[in-house]
Amino acid sequence: MNLRQLEYFMAIAEEHQLTAAAKRLHIMQPPLSYELSSLERELGVKLVSRSSRSVELTDAGKLLYVRAAQIVDATSSAEREVKNFAAGAKRHAR
């Protein structure tokens, strides 16, 4: 499982549709489906229930969504903090 897969999964969960999630992510739908399937295989559990028009999270998918949101948020915060630190260090070095 990697950060990109979690971001893709979150988009699917929030859009309730693979096509809409793919548009939001600016990627084609087949690679998005592939990443979702890969994540499900890796975790050994179905994360979404698919119908002809939409996807709904399974109970496992709901659990992963909560954790994925925490991970993505923590990663974004860490990146922002380190960049701010680096910018401050550059200002003090002059």
Phi, psi and omega in degrees: 000133179229171185299320179299316179299320179294319178296319177297314180300318179297320179297318178299314181298320184282328181272339182060022181198133181295318181297315179295320178296319179297318177298315179301322182274354181061043175228169176281157183291322180302315178297327178294315177299319179298314180296321177297313179298320178297317179296317178297318178297315181299319182275344178072029182207148174284131181260335180224152170255125184259137169240182182293335184247337186207173173234144176234144180289140169282177177299320177295321178296321178297318178297313180297322181301316179298313181292320180298318179299319178295316182294313181296318179296315180296321179295315178297318178297316180298316179299314180297316180297317181293319177297318177296320177298314181297320179296319178293321179295321178295321179294321181285338181282344183278000000 
